[in-house]
Amino acid sequence: MARPVIITTDSTADLSPELRERYGISVVPLTIQLGEESYRDGENITPDDIYARYRKDGILPKTAAPSVQDFLDFFRSFTENGYDVVHFDISSELSNTFNAARLAADELSGVYPIDTRMLSTGIALLAIEAAECRDRGMSAGEIVMHLDGLINKVSTSFVLDTLEFMWKGGRCTGVTAFGANLLKIKPGLEMKNGKLQVYKKYRGSMEHVYRQYITERLSGKKIRQGHIFLTESGEIPKETIDNLSALIRQLSGCKEVHHTIAGSTITSHCGPKTLGVLFIEE
């Protein structure tokens, strides 16, 4: 008889507490180092805390993956109680998190770490799919095989209001950031081969850009019904979010439109007013 399965992710999946509880997903946090103080992503620091500190003294946090020992302790809390673990991590092209998880899993039995090649709620989409497979009675090995065919179908993209945070964090050059901000360009980023790349440069007010971005990402796509995420990094008015959620329902046909706020790891790199629509294609 197959062992029961636990689904886990790292904190960059940006799952809301409600979705974590609904699908029984456990999360291991990354570390956020802000000045001399350390925090646990998703537990004792928020994006608003990061923005406030940056606006006060210009300091952005540094982020760190869990250690191999952190993962060993995390996984053992399940395996020693008779569970197999299917675990999802941010793309190995962007973080050492998956490598640490893999090394820990090598020392245990019944742990299946997956390099999603994604970030944020692109990871969450796969974790929810895994939880639904678990609830249908699939074993850990069967879930991993099923997901292998879905990873390349996940559409993960965002549009940024500013490149300032990416520049400060060393993710783009100062010349690029200066030119984009001077021309009021709003870059559209998407995940390709495990890396973020600019696929389009938008112009205009963010209200206009959000609608154009969502319309372009969803129109003409065969979207897998079930779940779609509208993920933001904060400071977008509720009325705007409500209107964009309605637009997503109209264009996608998905009833489950999950509005989530990105965690501190993701927001420390993208800054406020970033917005993404994330889904799985057929």
LUMVEXGU-634751 format. One record per residue: residue in three letters; z, x, y of N, C-alpha, C in turn. Coordinates in steps of 0.2 Angstrom, whole numbers, plus 5000, padded with zeros to 4 digits. Layout:
LUMVEXGU-634751
ALAZXYZXYZXY/...
//
This chain:
LUMVEXGU-634751
MET500050044994500050005000500050045006/ALA499650035011499550075017500250065021/ARG500350125025500950125029500850085035/PRO501350055038501250015045501050065050/VAL500750045055500350085060500750075067/ILE500850135070501050125078500450155082/ILE500250125087499750145092500150175098/THR499950235100500250275105499750305110/THR499850315116499450355121499850395125/ASP499550445129499850475134499850435140/SER500250445146500350405151499650395156/THR499150445155498550435159498150375157/ALA498350335151498050275150498150225155/ASP498650225159498750175164498850105162/LEU499150105156499350035153499950005157/SER499849945159500449915163501049895158/PRO501649885160502149875155502049815151/GLU501649765154501549695151501049715145/LEU500549755146500049765141500349805135/ARG500849855137501149895132501549855128/GLU501949805131502349765127501949715122/ARG501449685125500949635122500649665116/TYR500449725116500149755110500549815107/GLY501149815108501549865105501349935105/ILE501149955111500950025112501450065115/SER501650125112502150175115501750225118/VAL502050255124501750305128502250365129/VAL501850425129502250485130501950505137/PRO502450525142502250535149502050605150/LEU501650615154501450685157502050695162/THR502050765164502550785169502250785176/ILE502550765181502350765188502850815192/GLN502550865194502950915198502850905206/LEU503350885209503250865217503750915220/GLY503450965223503951015226504351045221/GLU505051045222505451075217505751025212/GLU505450955212505750905208505250885203/SER505450875197505050855191505150775190/TYR504650745188504650675186504250665180/ARG504350605177503950575171503550525173/ASP502850535172502350495174502450425171/GLY502450375176502550305174503250285173/GLU503750325174504450315173504850315179/ASN504750365183505250375189504850405195/ILE504250395195503850405201503250365201/THR503050345207502450295208501950325213/PRO501350295213500850325217501050315225/ASP501450265226501650265233502150315235/ASP502550345230502950405232502550465233/ILE501950475230501550525231501150525237/TYR500950465239500650455246501050475251/ALA501750445251502150455256502350525257/ARG502450565251502650635252502050675255/TYR501450655253500850695256500750675263/ARG500850615265500750605272501350635277/LYS501950645273502450675277502450745278/ASP502250785272502250855273501650895269/GLY501150855267500550885265500550905258/ILE501050895254501150915247500850865242/LEU500450895238500250855232500550875226/PRO500650835221501050855215500550895210/LYS500850935206500550965200500650925194/THR500250925190500350885183500350925177/ALA500750915172500750955166500750915160/ALA500350935155500350895149501050905145/PRO501250855141501850865137501750925132/SER502250955131502251015126502150995119/VAL501951045115501951035108502551005105/GLN503151035107503851005105503950935107/ASP503750915113503750845116503350805111/PHE502750825109502350785105502750775098/LEU502950835095503350835089503950785089/ASP504350785094504850735095504650665095/PHE504150655099503850585100503550565093/PHE503150595090502850575084503350565078/ARG503850615078504350605072504750545073/SER504850515079505250455080504950395076/PHE504250405075503950355071503850375064/THR503550435063503450455056504050455051/GLU504650475054505250475050505450405049/ASN505250355052505350285050504850245046/GLY504350295043503850265039503250245042/TYR503050255048502450235051501950295051/ASP501350275051500750315053500650305060/VAL500350355064500250355071499550365073/VAL499250325076498550335079498650345087/HIS498550405089498750425096498050435100/PHE498050415106497550425111497750465117/ASP497250515118497350565124496750565129/ILE496950585135496450595140495950655138/SER495350655140494850695138495150765138/SER494950805133495150875132494850915137/GLU494250895141493950935146494350925152/LEU494850885153495150875159495950895159/SER496150905153496850915152497050945145/ASN497550985144497751015138498150965134/THR498250905136498650855132498450845125/PHE497750835124497550825117497650885113/ASN497550945115497651005111498451015109/ALA498850995114499550995112499750945106/ALA499450885107499550825102499250855095/ARG498650885095498350905089498750955086/LEU499051005089499451055086500051025083/ALA500350975087500950945084500750905078/ALA500250865078500050825072499850875066/ASP499650935067499550975062500150995058/GLU500750985061501351005057501650935054/LEU501350885055501650815052501050785048/SER501250735044500850695040500750625043/GLY500250595043500150525045500050515053/VAL499850575056499750565063499050585065/TYR498650535068497950545070497850545077/PRO497850605080497650615087496950605089/ILE496750565094496050555096495950585103/ASP495450625104495150645110494750595113/THR494950545117494550495119493950515123/ARG493950575126493350595131493350545137/MET493950515138494050465144494650485148/LEU494750445153495350445157495550375159/SER496150365161496450305164496250245159/THR496050185161496050125157495450125152/GLY495050185153494550195147494950205141/ILE495450245141495950255136496250195133/ALA496450155138496850095137496350045133/LEU495750035134495249995131495250015123/LEU495250075122495250105115495950085111/ALA496450095115497150085112497250015110/ILE496949965115497049895114496649875107/GLU496049905107495549895101495949915095/ALA496249975095496649995089497249955087/ALA497549925093498149875091497849815088/GLU497349795090497049725087496849745080/CYS496549805079496349815072496949825067/ARG497549855070498149855067498449785065/ASP498349745070498649675069498149635064/ARG497549655062497149625057497249665050/GLY497749705050497949735044497549805042/MET497149835047496849895045497349955045/SER497250005040497650065040497450115046/ALA497850165046497750215052497050245051/GLY496850265045496250295043495650255045/GLU495750185043495150135045495150125052/ILE495650125056495650115063495250175066/VAL495450235064495150295067494350295066/MET494150275060493450275058493050215062/HIS493450165063493150105067493050135074/LEU493550165077493550185084492950245085/ASP492850285080492350335081491650305084/GLY491550245082490850215084490950185091/LEU491550185094491650145100491750195106/ILE491950255105492150295110491550305115/ASN490950315113490350325117490050265120/LYS490450205119490250145122490650125128/VAL491150165129491650145134491350175141/SER491350125146491050145152491650155157/THR491750215159492350235164492050255170/SER492150225176491950245182492350225188/PHE492350255193492750245199492350255205/VAL492550225211492250235217492850255222/LEU492750315225493350345229493250325237/ASP493750315240493750305247493750375251/THR494050425248494050495251494050545246/LEU493750605247493750665243494350705244/GLU494750685249495350735252495750755246/PHE495950705242496450725237496150765231/MET495550755229495150795225495150875227/TRP494950875234494850935237495550975237/LYS496050945239496750975239496950995233/GLY496750955227496950975221496551025217/GLY495951045221495551095218495051075214/ARG494851005214494350975210493650975213/CYS493650995219492950995223493051045228/THR492451075231492551115236492651085243/GLY492951125248493051105254492451075258/VAL491951115257491251095260491051035258/THR491051015251490850955248491250895251/ALA491950905252492450855254492250845262/PHE492150895265492050895273491450855274/GLY490850875270490250835271490250765270/ALA490650745264490650675262491050635267/ASN491650665269492050625274491750625281/LEU491350675283490950675289490450615289/LEU490150615284489550565283489850495281/LYS490450485280490750425277490450405270/ILE490350455266490150445259490650425255/LYS490550375251491050355246490750365239/PRO491050425236490750445230490850405224/GLY490350385220490450355213490550405208/LEU491050405204491150445198491150415192/GLU490850445187490850415180491050475175/MET491250455169491450495164490750505160/LYS490550575159490050585154490150655151/ASN490150645144490350705140490950735141/GLY491450685142492150705143492350735150/LYS491850735155491950755162491750705167/LEU492150715173491950665178491350695182/GLN490850655184490350685188490150625193/VAL489850645199489650605204488950575202/TYR488950505201488250475199487950445205/LYS488350425210488050395216488450405222/LYS488150405228488550405235488450345238/TYR488950305239488950245243489150255250/ARG488850205254489050205261489250135264/GLY489650135269489850065272490550055271/SER490749995273491449985272491649985265/MET492349995264492549995257492449925254/GLU492549865257492449805255491749795252/HIS491249815256490549815254490449855248/VAL490749915248490649965243490849945236/TYR491449915236491749885230491349835227/ARG491049785231490649735228489949765226/GLN489749815229489049845227489149885221/TYR489749915220489849955215489949915208/ILE490349865209490549815203489849785201/THR489449765206488849725204488349775200/GLU488349835203487849885199488149905192/ARG488749905192489049925185488949875180/LEU489049815182489049755177488349725176/SER487949725181487349685180486849715175/GLY486649665171486149685166486449725160/LYS487149725160487449765154487649715149/LYS487549735142487849695137488549715136/ILE489049675139489749695139490149665133/ARG490449705129490849685124491349635126/GLN491349575124491849525126492549545123/GLY493049525127493749535125494149565131/HIS494049625133494449655139494049695143/ILE494249685150493849725155494449745160/PHE494449805163494949825167494649835174/LEU495049805179494949825186495549865188/THR495449935189496049975190495950005197/GLU496550005200496550035207497050085208/SER497050125213497550175214498050155220/GLY498050085222498450065227498150055234/GLU498550015238498350015245497749965246/ILE497549935241496949885242497249815243/PRO497049775248497349715249497349665243/LYS497849625242497849575236497249525236/GLU497049505242496549465243495849495240/THR495749555242495149595240495149595232/ILE495749615229495749625222495649555219/ASP495949505221495749435219495049415219/ASN494749435224493949415225493549465220/LEU493749525220493449565215493549545208/SER494149525206494249505199493749445198/ALA493749395203493249335202492549355201/LEU492349405204491649435204491549465197/ILE492049505194492049535188491949475182/ARG492349425183492349375178491649335178/GLN491349335184490649295185490149345182/LEU490149405183489649455180489649475173/SER490349475171490449505164490549445159/GLY490749385161490949335156491549345152/CYS491949405154492549415151493149375154/LYS493549345149494049305152494649355153/GLU494749405149495349455150495149505155/VAL495249495161495149545167495849565168/HIS495949625166496649655168496649695174/HIS497049675179497149715185497749765184/THR497649825185498149875184498149925190/ILE498749955191498750015196498850075192/ALA498350125194498350185190499050225191/GLY499250265186499850305186499850365191/SER500350395191500450455196499950515194/THR499850525188499350575186498650565189/ILE498450505188497750495190497750485198/THR498250455201498150445208498250505212/SER498650555209498750625213498050655214/HIS497550645210496950675210496450635214/CYS496450565214495950525217496150495224/GLY496850485225497050465232496950385232/PRO497250355238497250285238496550255239/LYS496550185237495950145238495450165233/THR495550205228495050215223495050155218/LEU494550135216494450075212493950085206/GLY494050055200493650065195493550005191/VAL493049995188492949935183492749975176/LEU493149955171493049995165492949945159/PHE492549955155492349905149492049945143/ILE491949905138491549935132490849895132/GLU490349935131489749905130489549885123/GLU489149835122488949825115488449875112/
//
